């Protein structure tokens, strides 16, 4: 699939926007650090070394950096919060805006989406291992995840691909399958995506992976949060995925927020409060 030069700066199916420096949020109350070769923001409230561990992943659109995510979703009291970049994004090994753009132009799903989701699990494992060494092991051995949009897909994909024991996984306005992400991409660019390789559409589908998630992550809690006016991904997909997870015996729930749009986390205070409430409820359960 070819894209004209005017499409480089369009916000695409998973929220990739080529934002300039002026779009960055102010520095959050979490300190910059290097962890597992990644530039992250870390907060350990009260200096507790045995705090629950939470890794937070931004999207490819606002908030699209660990710093911006920490600004709109400040660290939770009593939790070791690690705001980490997505694979291929600035701050990750070999990552950068140019890398994201090149992969997107080569093949949206085959070079960007699916490889990013495949790389997310080992990236999270490396971060967790480094955090255990730099700070302390998680008190119950569990790692909690939050992700927005593409970050949500990365967190959800880790459920059936990572060796980590995951406690709670919260995803906001996330694509729940490759098909959903490609459909959003096609709507945004008014084009038809033609996959270059076989099996692309089966590479990630939360509903189809429900049984594997139950087998690999017994006891995990999955909380999906979706803005009903999200113009990229539908509430119908979220309902279908949640129903499939629950039918497989997974503790899953869906919260629908009435307004805010896809990028609500960046600008909508009610969405920010909802996310923080869900995280606080499960981190300290």
N, C-alpha and C positions, 0 to 999 in steps of 0.2 A: 504494500500500500504506500502510495506517495503522498506527501504533504507539501503544500506550497509554503514559501517562506513566511507568509503572513500568519501561518498557524503556529509558529514557534511559541508565541506568547499567550496562546489561548489556554484558559483553564480547562484541562482535559478530564477524561472520565473518572480518574481518581483524584482530581483536585490539583494536578500539577500546574502551578502558576509560577512564571518566572518573575518573582517579586524582586524589586531592587532593595538596596540597603534601607531606604526610607520606610519599607513595610515592616521592618523588624520591630519587635516589641522591646520595651525597656527591660533592663536587666532585672531578673527575678531574684527573690531572696533565697536562691540556691546557688552554691558556689560551683564555678567551673572546675572540671577535673578531667584527667585522662584515665580511662578505664578500659582495659582490653583493647587498647589501640584506638579507642573512640573518644571523641570530645563530648563530654556529657555535662549535665548539671546535677549536683548531688546535694541533698539536704538530709541531715540526721538530727531532727528536733530534740533538743534537750541532751544531746550527746549520747543517747542510748545506743549501745552496741548490740542489743538483743531485740531491736525493733522489728516489726513485720517488714518484709521487703517488697517494695512496689516499683516495678519498672513501667515507665510511661512512654508511649511512642506517639509522635506527632503524625500529621498527615503529609501529603505532598502539596497541600494548599493550606492557607492560614487556619490554625497555627502550624507552621511547617518546619520549625526548628525546636530543639530541646529548650532553648532559652524562651522562645515565644510561648511554648506550651506551659512552662513553669510560670509565666506571667499571668496567664488566664486561668490556670489551675494550680494555685500555690500548693506547696507541700502540706500534706495532712499531718496534724499533730500526732506524734507517737509512731510515725512510720519512717523508715529509711526510704526516701524517694529518689529514684534514679531516672532522670529524663534523658533518653537516649535517641540518637539519630537512626533512621531507617537505613538498611543496606542501600548502597549506591548514592545516598544523599550526602550533602556536606557534613563533615564531622565523622563519617564512617571511613574505614580503610579504603583508599582509592576512590572515594566518592566525591561528588560535586554536581552542581547544576548542569554542567556540560555533559556529565556522564548520564544523568537522567534524560536529558534532551536527546542525546545520541541513541540511547536504548529505545526511547519512545519512537523515534523516527525510523529506527531499523525495523521494529516489529513490536507494537504496543504490548500485546500479551506475551509473545514468545521471547522478547528480549528485555522487557521491563517488569511486567506484572508477575508472571510465573517465576522467573529467577529471583525476584525480590522476596516473594513469599517463601521460596525454597531456602533462601539465605537467612530468613528471619530466625528460624529455630536455632541454628548454630550460633548466630549472633547473640541471641538471648542467653544461651548457655554460657558463652564466653563472658558476657557481662555478669551473670550470676556467680560464676566461678571467681572472677576477679573481685567482685564485691565481697564474697566470703573471705577472701584473703586480705583485702584492704581494710575491711570493717569487722565483720564477724559473720559466721554462718547464720542463716535464717533460723529463728528460734524453734520453729516446728518443721523445718526442712522445706517449707512451701514458698513459692514465689508467686506473687500476685501481679497481674498485668492489666494495664489500661492502654487502649489505642483509639485514635480518632481516624476515621476514613481508612486510608491505606494502612495506617498504623493499627487500626482495629482489625483489618484483615490479617495483618502480620501476626497479631496476638492470637487470633482465632485459629490461624493455620498452624501455630505452634502446638495446639492441643493434641493433634494427631501425629506430630512430627518431632517433638522434642523429648529428651530424656528428663527434663525438669519435672518435678512434681509441682503442679500448678494448683493454687488455692482457689482464687477467684479471678476470672477473666471478664473484664468489662469492655465493651466495644460500642462506640458512638458513631452512628451514620456510616457504618462500614459496608463495603460490598461483601456479600456472603457467598459469592461464587465467581468464577472467571466469567461466566455468561453475563452475570449482572454488571460486572465492571466493563465488559466489552459493549454491552447495550448502552451504558451511560456514555462511553467514548463515542459510539456511533451517533447518538443524539446530539452530543456537544459539537461534533465536527460535521454533522450532516453527511456522513459517509458510510460505507459498508466495509467492515473489517474482514479480511480474508486471512485465516490462519495459515502460516507457512509449514507448520508441523502437525503431525497427528497427535491426538491426545491432549491438546491444549485446553479444551473446555472441561476435561475431567481432572485437571491438575489441582483444582481447589473448588470444593463445594461443601459448605458447612453441613447442610442437611444430609448429604450423602455420606458424610464422615461420622455421623452420629454414633453408630455402633463402635467404630474404632476409637472414638473419643471416650466412650464409656469403658472400653477395655483398658485403654492406656492411662486414663486419668480418673480413677475411681474417687468419688468424693469432690470433684471439682464443681464449682458454681460458675455458671455462665450467665452474665447479665447483658442483654442487648438493650440499647437505648437508641431510639430513632425519632427524629423530628418528622412529623407527618407532612410538612411542606418541603422536605428534602427533594430537590429537583434532579438528583443524580441516582439515588437508590430508593427502591420502593418499600413501603411498609408491608406489602404482600410478601416480598421475599423474606423479610424479618419474621413475619408470622409463620411462614412455611418452615423456616429453619428452626424456630423455637419449638414448633409442634413436633418436628422430627426428633429433636434432641430429647424432649420430654418423653416421647414414645419409646425411645431407646433406654430410658431410665436415667437420663442425665438431669441434674438439678439446673434447670434453665428457666429464665423469665425474660419477658419483653416489657419495656416501659416505653410508651408513646408520648412524646412531648408535642404540644399543639402548634408551636411556631418556632421560628428561628432560622429555618433553611438549613442547607447542607453544612455551611461553615458557622453554625450557631455557636460553637465553642469559642470562636474568636471574638464574638461581639454580643452574645445574648446571655445576660446575667442569669436568667432562669435556667437555661441549659447548664451553665457552669455550676449552679447550686445543685441541680439534680445529679450531676456526675459526682460531685463531692459527697453528697449524701449517700449515694449507693456505695462508693468506695469506703467511706467511713463505717458504714453499717457492716461491711463484710471483712474489713481489715481487723476490726476489733471485736468480732463476734465471739 
